[in-house]
Amino acid sequence: MNLKARNDVGEKMGFIQTNIEFALQREELRNQLLDYLLEILERELIERAGS
C-alpha cells in the first residue's frame, strides 16, 4: 500500500485522513468514496456560497 503522506492517527484529523487514504487504495471502495466526497463538497460549497 502506497500512501501519499504519513498522518498521525493519534490526532482526530490524522485519523480521518488516514482512513480516507486507505479506503482510496481499495478498489471496492474507491469509486463510492469519491462519489460520496464529491457530494459532500458540492453541498458544503453551496452552503458556503449562500452564507
N, CA and C atoms as a LAMMPS dump frame, in Angstrom:
ITEM: TIMESTEP
0
ITEM: NUMBER OF ATOMS
153
ITEM: BOX BOUNDS ff ff ff
-5.0000000000000000e+02 5.0000000000000000e+02
-5.0000000000000000e+02 5.0000000000000000e+02
-5.0000000000000000e+02 5.0000000000000000e+02
ITEM: ATOMS id mol type element x y z
1 1 1 N 0.856 -1.172 0
2 1 2 C 0 0 0
3 1 3 C 0.9 1.233 0
4 2 1 N 0.596 2.17 -0.865
5 2 2 C 1.426 3.355 -1.017
6 2 3 C 0.628 4.599 -0.662
7 3 1 N 0.774 5.068 0.559
8 3 2 C 0.069 6.287 0.981
9 3 3 C 0.89 7.496 0.589
10 4 1 N 0.203 8.569 0.192
11 4 2 C 0.876 9.785 -0.255
12 4 3 C 1.562 10.51 0.897
13 5 1 N 0.951 10.483 2.064
14 5 2 C 1.5 11.211 3.203
15 5 3 C 1.401 10.351 4.445
16 6 1 N 2.177 10.689 5.412
17 6 2 C 2.125 9.987 6.687
18 6 3 C 1.32 10.846 7.645
19 7 1 N 0.282 10.254 8.241
20 7 2 C -0.605 11.002 9.127
21 7 3 C -0.518 10.466 10.543
22 8 1 N -0.691 11.338 11.495
23 8 2 C -0.699 10.979 12.904
24 8 3 C -2.1 10.509 13.278
25 9 1 N -2.287 9.192 13.422
26 9 2 C -3.62 8.665 13.713
27 9 3 C -4.025 8.92 15.16
28 10 1 N -3.131 9.463 15.97
29 10 2 C -3.467 9.85 17.332
30 10 3 C -4.232 11.164 17.382
31 11 1 N -4.183 11.907 16.297
32 11 2 C -4.915 13.163 16.168
33 11 3 C -6.185 12.903 15.364
34 12 1 N -7.256 13.609 15.694
35 12 2 C -8.544 13.375 15.024
36 12 3 C -8.453 13.529 13.509
37 13 1 N -7.863 14.623 13.048
38 13 2 C -7.784 14.874 11.611
39 13 3 C -6.875 13.854 10.935
40 14 1 N -5.782 13.509 11.559
41 14 2 C -4.88 12.499 11.01
42 14 3 C -5.555 11.149 10.875
43 15 1 N -6.384 10.803 11.848
44 15 2 C -7.14 9.552 11.81
45 15 3 C -8.088 9.533 10.609
46 16 1 N -8.803 10.637 10.411
47 16 2 C -9.735 10.741 9.282
48 16 3 C -8.977 10.673 7.961
49 17 1 N -7.888 11.42 7.849
50 17 2 C -7.115 11.436 6.612
51 17 3 C -6.566 10.053 6.282
52 18 1 N -6.056 9.361 7.272
53 18 2 C -5.502 8.023 7.063
54 18 3 C -6.572 7.061 6.589
55 19 1 N -7.749 7.123 7.191
56 19 2 C -8.831 6.231 6.772
57 19 3 C -9.266 6.518 5.343
58 20 1 N -9.316 7.776 4.969
59 20 2 C -9.673 8.126 3.592
60 20 3 C -8.61 7.609 2.635
61 21 1 N -7.348 7.828 2.963
62 21 2 C -6.252 7.356 2.104
63 21 3 C -6.298 5.838 1.924
64 22 1 N -6.509 5.104 3.017
65 22 2 C -6.587 3.65 2.924
66 22 3 C -7.777 3.225 2.067
67 23 1 N -8.921 3.854 2.267
68 23 2 C -10.121 3.496 1.504
69 23 3 C -9.919 3.772 0.012
70 24 1 N -9.237 4.846 -0.317
71 24 2 C -8.993 5.17 -1.728
72 24 3 C -8.069 4.152 -2.396
73 25 1 N -7.279 3.436 -1.612
74 25 2 C -6.394 2.407 -2.151
75 25 3 C -7.135 1.11 -2.464
76 26 1 N -8.355 0.981 -1.936
77 26 2 C -9.133 -0.254 -2.115
78 26 3 C -10.088 -0.107 -3.286
79 27 1 N -9.925 -0.97 -4.283
80 27 2 C -10.748 -0.899 -5.496
81 27 3 C -12.239 -0.921 -5.205
82 28 1 N -12.655 -1.766 -4.25
83 28 2 C -14.086 -1.924 -3.983
84 28 3 C -14.689 -0.721 -3.263
85 29 1 N -13.863 0.174 -2.747
86 29 2 C -14.348 1.356 -2.031
87 29 3 C -14.099 2.668 -2.772
88 30 1 N -13.09 2.687 -3.608
89 30 2 C -12.603 3.932 -4.209
90 30 3 C -13.698 4.761 -4.886
91 31 1 N -14.411 4.187 -5.839
92 31 2 C -15.396 4.97 -6.594
93 31 3 C -16.542 5.453 -5.719
94 32 1 N -17.024 4.595 -4.834
95 32 2 C -18.114 5.01 -3.939
96 32 3 C -17.66 6.126 -3.013
97 33 1 N -16.438 6.013 -2.508
98 33 2 C -15.921 7.048 -1.615
99 33 3 C -15.742 8.366 -2.354
100 34 1 N -15.195 8.317 -3.551
101 34 2 C -15.023 9.55 -4.323
102 34 3 C -16.366 10.208 -4.62
103 35 1 N -17.368 9.408 -4.973
104 35 2 C -18.709 9.958 -5.203
105 35 3 C -19.245 10.623 -3.944
106 36 1 N -19.059 9.964 -2.807
107 36 2 C -19.528 10.499 -1.526
108 36 3 C -18.807 11.808 -1.181
109 37 1 N -17.503 11.826 -1.362
110 37 2 C -16.734 13.038 -1.062
111 37 3 C -17.144 14.193 -1.971
112 38 1 N -17.39 13.902 -3.242
113 38 2 C -17.854 14.948 -4.167
114 38 3 C -19.213 15.487 -3.743
115 39 1 N -20.086 14.595 -3.325
116 39 2 C -21.412 15.005 -2.853
117 39 3 C -21.299 15.942 -1.653
118 40 1 N -20.443 15.592 -0.723
119 40 2 C -20.24 16.436 0.461
120 40 3 C -19.658 17.791 0.06
121 41 1 N -18.635 17.774 -0.788
122 41 2 C -18.012 19.025 -1.214
123 41 3 C -18.993 19.938 -1.933
124 42 1 N -19.784 19.367 -2.825
125 42 2 C -20.77 20.179 -3.538
126 42 3 C -21.753 20.809 -2.566
127 43 1 N -22.258 20.022 -1.619
128 43 2 C -23.21 20.534 -0.629
129 43 3 C -22.573 21.634 0.218
130 44 1 N -21.371 21.408 0.675
131 44 2 C -20.68 22.393 1.527
132 44 3 C -20.377 23.669 0.761
133 45 1 N -19.98 23.537 -0.49
134 45 2 C -19.684 24.728 -1.285
135 45 3 C -20.941 25.538 -1.559
136 46 1 N -22.048 24.863 -1.793
137 46 2 C -23.323 25.572 -1.992
138 46 3 C -23.727 26.302 -0.718
139 47 1 N -23.591 25.617 0.419
140 47 2 C -23.93 26.254 1.698
141 47 3 C -23.018 27.445 1.975
142 48 1 N -21.745 27.296 1.672
143 48 2 C -20.787 28.383 1.908
144 48 3 C -21.103 29.583 1.02
145 49 1 N -21.457 29.311 -0.235
146 49 2 C -21.768 30.393 -1.179
147 49 3 C -23.046 31.144 -0.752
148 50 1 N -23.959 30.45 -0.09
149 50 2 C -25.195 31.066 0.352
150 50 3 C -25.045 31.846 1.638
151 51 1 N -23.906 31.705 2.289
152 51 2 C -23.693 32.398 3.582
153 51 3 C -23.304 33.839 3.402
